[in-house]
Structures are given as structure tokens and as C-alpha cells.
Amino acid sequence: MSRPDNDIPKGSFAAGRRVGLPSGASEPIVVYINGVAQTQGEDYAVEGREIVFTRDIIKEEIGMSRWLAMFLGFFGTYRKNETIDVQYQSAGRTELASGLEVRE
């Protein structure tokens, strides 16, 4: 289900619902949004080599002036910016991929 535009905080945007699985990833897979474990079947599904979320993932919009101000240390950022991390098995080892790219 898509979020209505008025549910997206100012300065953020709906980045999409899909994240590619890392190469060689196999079950068990644990998916986190901002460090909080998600429930397979309720929050997301694994479809082939992708994780598909039941809602849009929200990312922060950073324009050039905001980026420059943060770079120079004038201020930080407090907008909504969800990050996706995936814990998985690969070659008998537990691996963690952080900050995965979200797409439509």
C-alpha cells in the first residue's frame, strides 16, 4: 500500500519498495529498517533476488545548499531517512549488508 503524499515528512520522499539481495545471500535472512527487525510476510517478502516491502521506504532529500551547510558543520540533519540492513548467510558465515540502495 502506497503512502499518501501528506504522510511523507517535509524534506523527504518515497524512495521505493525494493532492495536487491547481496550476491551469494541465502536464508535465513533478517531485514532491518533503522536497526529494527522486520517481519517477513507482514513487512516484506523475498521475491527472487529482491526484498519487496509492503510500504514505501522514506529517504531524505539533500540539496546542494543543505549538503554544503552540513559539510561545513553549520548543522546536522533531522529529517526522516530510513536505512535498510540485511543479515544473511553466505558460504556458511553470517554476513551483514548495511545501507542498501532502495529502488522502485
Backbone bond lengths (Angstrom), bond angles and torsions (degrees), N, CA, C in turn:
res aa  C-N    CA-C-N  psi(-1)  N-CA   C-N-CA  omega(-1)  CA-C   N-CA-C  phi
1 M - - - 1.440 - - 1.527 108.64 -
2 S 1.290 116.17 129.20 1.453 121.25 -178.09 1.526 110.65 -80.56
3 R 1.324 116.21 147.07 1.460 121.01 176.63 1.519 109.89 -77.31
4 P 1.325 118.22 138.84 1.462 118.46 169.74 1.525 108.88 -64.33
5 D 1.327 117.10 147.62 1.466 120.78 -178.47 1.519 112.72 -54.95
6 N 1.345 118.17 -31.11 1.458 119.63 -177.57 1.527 112.27 -74.46
7 D 1.341 119.28 -8.45 1.458 122.24 175.72 1.529 112.04 -88.31
8 I 1.305 117.41 -8.79 1.464 121.36 -179.47 1.528 107.72 -90.24
9 P 1.331 117.10 122.34 1.462 119.65 -177.80 1.523 112.24 -61.57
10 K 1.322 115.81 149.60 1.461 121.55 177.19 1.526 109.07 -56.97
11 G 1.320 115.80 135.69 1.457 121.30 179.59 1.520 113.21 88.03
12 S 1.337 116.65 5.04 1.465 121.06 179.20 1.521 108.98 -128.51
13 F 1.341 116.37 169.78 1.460 120.84 178.62 1.523 109.71 -148.88
14 A 1.322 116.64 159.28 1.458 122.34 176.36 1.527 107.61 -79.80
15 A 1.330 117.25 111.44 1.458 122.20 -174.40 1.519 112.86 -81.49
16 G 1.309 117.16 -24.05 1.461 121.40 -178.20 1.506 110.89 138.94
17 R 1.331 115.30 -169.57 1.464 121.31 -176.49 1.514 114.12 -128.11
18 R 1.307 118.57 -1.51 1.464 121.01 -172.81 1.529 111.73 -115.53
19 V 1.335 114.42 141.41 1.458 122.13 176.03 1.522 106.58 -136.46
20 G 1.318 116.98 131.02 1.456 121.04 177.75 1.520 111.26 -75.07
21 L 1.332 116.28 141.39 1.464 120.64 174.77 1.531 109.25 -75.34
22 P 1.309 117.14 142.93 1.465 119.74 176.60 1.530 111.09 -60.46
23 S 1.298 116.84 152.04 1.459 122.57 178.21 1.526 109.94 -58.14
24 G 1.314 116.95 132.07 1.454 122.00 178.41 1.518 115.15 82.55
25 A 1.336 118.06 1.13 1.467 121.24 -178.69 1.521 110.78 -69.75
26 S 1.346 115.42 136.21 1.457 120.68 175.53 1.532 109.19 -139.83
27 E 1.320 115.64 167.73 1.470 121.99 179.72 1.528 109.50 -63.32
28 P 1.327 117.69 151.52 1.459 126.75 -0.45 1.529 111.32 -78.26
29 I 1.327 114.94 144.16 1.457 122.95 179.47 1.525 108.10 -116.63
30 V 1.336 115.94 131.17 1.463 121.49 176.13 1.521 106.44 -121.05
31 V 1.337 116.53 127.84 1.460 122.30 -176.61 1.529 108.96 -109.70
32 Y 1.331 115.26 135.97 1.465 121.45 179.64 1.521 109.84 -123.46
33 I 1.330 116.51 139.49 1.467 122.68 167.81 1.516 105.86 -115.19
34 N 1.327 116.47 118.84 1.467 122.95 -176.78 1.528 111.76 51.13
35 G 1.327 116.82 38.67 1.453 121.58 176.43 1.517 115.91 83.44
36 V 1.328 117.49 0.65 1.466 121.74 -179.61 1.527 108.73 -103.17
37 A 1.344 116.22 122.28 1.465 120.92 -179.43 1.530 110.18 -61.92
38 Q 1.334 115.22 136.63 1.454 122.38 178.82 1.527 109.58 -102.06
39 T 1.335 116.44 159.55 1.455 122.14 -177.70 1.521 110.31 -101.88
40 Q 1.344 115.29 121.71 1.463 119.04 177.94 1.526 109.09 -65.61
41 G 1.335 115.91 137.21 1.456 121.78 -177.97 1.522 112.83 92.27
42 E 1.318 116.90 -31.71 1.463 121.31 178.02 1.527 111.39 -100.12
43 D 1.335 116.41 -46.85 1.467 121.90 -177.24 1.522 113.16 -100.97
44 Y 1.334 116.44 -25.81 1.460 120.40 -177.75 1.530 110.07 -159.47
45 A 1.328 114.49 166.35 1.467 122.03 173.19 1.522 107.77 -134.32
46 V 1.314 116.53 151.97 1.456 121.51 173.91 1.519 106.49 -99.23
47 E 1.334 115.66 118.22 1.463 122.37 -179.80 1.524 108.30 -121.31
48 G 1.319 115.82 103.01 1.460 119.60 -177.21 1.506 109.91 64.81
49 R 1.332 117.39 -120.32 1.468 123.25 -179.03 1.523 111.77 -103.49
50 E 1.354 116.09 23.96 1.462 120.40 -179.40 1.525 111.35 -130.49
51 I 1.324 113.93 152.22 1.455 121.99 168.49 1.516 105.31 -101.49
52 V 1.335 116.76 127.63 1.459 121.55 179.98 1.527 107.98 -117.03
53 F 1.321 116.21 117.48 1.463 121.78 -178.50 1.520 111.01 -83.79
54 T 1.326 116.33 155.12 1.464 121.94 179.23 1.524 111.88 -82.57
55 R 1.327 116.95 -5.02 1.474 121.61 177.73 1.511 108.81 -142.79
56 D 1.316 115.57 165.21 1.462 120.92 176.81 1.520 110.51 -69.83
57 I 1.310 115.41 144.51 1.464 122.24 173.34 1.527 106.63 -91.98
58 I 1.326 116.45 131.89 1.460 121.96 -174.59 1.523 109.75 -97.76
59 K 1.326 115.74 129.67 1.469 123.04 178.92 1.526 109.52 -121.70
60 E 1.316 114.94 156.56 1.462 121.59 179.52 1.523 110.74 -85.25
61 E 1.315 115.82 138.30 1.458 121.28 172.03 1.524 107.95 -88.27
62 I 1.323 116.20 125.93 1.463 119.93 178.64 1.518 108.01 -124.08
63 G 1.320 115.28 108.03 1.459 121.20 176.42 1.522 110.18 -81.20
64 M 1.313 115.57 172.04 1.461 120.97 -177.26 1.528 112.29 -60.05
65 S 1.327 118.09 -42.75 1.467 119.63 -178.08 1.524 111.19 -67.53
66 R 1.341 117.64 -39.19 1.464 120.48 177.94 1.535 110.27 -66.99
67 W 1.322 117.36 -43.09 1.453 121.10 179.26 1.531 110.13 -60.36
68 L 1.330 116.64 -45.01 1.463 120.94 -179.35 1.531 110.94 -62.73
69 A 1.333 116.98 -42.65 1.466 120.46 179.30 1.528 111.08 -63.12
70 M 1.338 117.08 -39.59 1.470 120.02 177.67 1.528 110.27 -68.45
71 F 1.328 116.63 -41.86 1.461 121.59 179.38 1.527 111.14 -59.62
72 L 1.315 116.40 -40.73 1.467 121.56 -179.71 1.523 112.53 -80.13
73 G 1.335 117.12 -5.40 1.456 121.12 176.07 1.510 115.07 82.35
74 F 1.335 117.25 17.09 1.461 119.44 178.67 1.524 111.13 -68.21
75 F 1.319 117.11 -38.48 1.465 121.76 177.58 1.518 109.19 -163.38
76 G 1.318 114.46 165.76 1.465 121.39 176.87 1.511 109.10 -96.70
77 T 1.304 115.12 -156.28 1.453 119.69 179.68 1.516 109.02 -132.68
78 Y 1.315 116.36 139.19 1.453 121.68 -177.05 1.522 110.98 -129.62
79 R 1.300 116.47 22.24 1.456 120.68 178.69 1.518 110.26 -84.86
80 K 1.326 116.49 165.12 1.461 120.76 179.83 1.520 109.38 -72.76
81 N 1.317 115.84 126.95 1.457 121.99 -179.28 1.524 107.80 -148.37
82 E 1.322 116.72 95.07 1.454 121.05 -176.35 1.533 110.65 -80.61
83 T 1.320 116.32 135.60 1.457 121.63 177.08 1.526 109.31 -114.02
84 I 1.317 115.31 146.40 1.452 122.21 -177.72 1.528 109.26 -113.33
85 D 1.336 115.47 126.79 1.455 122.55 175.17 1.526 107.89 -123.96
86 V 1.324 117.16 146.36 1.460 121.59 -179.26 1.529 108.99 -132.96
87 Q 1.329 115.30 126.30 1.467 121.97 172.99 1.525 106.77 -100.41
88 Y 1.324 116.41 134.32 1.465 120.23 -174.79 1.523 110.37 -152.88
89 Q 1.312 116.19 172.34 1.458 122.87 176.01 1.529 109.15 -100.94
90 S 1.315 116.01 140.59 1.460 121.74 175.54 1.520 107.82 -150.70
91 A 1.316 116.02 120.44 1.470 122.07 179.62 1.525 111.45 53.43
92 G 1.337 116.69 39.94 1.462 121.37 176.85 1.514 115.28 79.14
93 R 1.326 117.65 5.08 1.465 121.92 -179.67 1.521 110.05 -116.74
94 T 1.319 116.49 148.95 1.463 121.81 173.97 1.522 107.71 -84.87
95 E 1.327 115.97 125.91 1.466 122.49 -178.78 1.523 109.21 -121.13
96 L 1.329 116.78 159.65 1.456 122.35 176.34 1.518 109.10 -133.39
97 A 1.335 116.08 125.63 1.460 121.92 174.48 1.525 107.36 -107.87
98 S 1.317 117.50 126.68 1.466 121.78 -175.48 1.517 111.94 -113.12
99 G 1.329 115.42 150.06 1.452 121.45 174.16 1.519 113.45 62.48
100 L 1.333 117.57 41.54 1.461 120.82 -177.63 1.528 112.11 -66.81
101 E 1.313 115.52 147.00 1.465 122.14 -178.06 1.526 110.69 -73.26
102 V 1.321 114.89 132.99 1.459 122.23 178.16 1.522 108.58 -98.65
103 R 1.337 116.30 139.22 1.460 120.54 178.08 1.522 109.88 -139.93
104 E 1.312 114.81 168.77 1.477 121.00 -178.97 1.488 112.06 -62.22
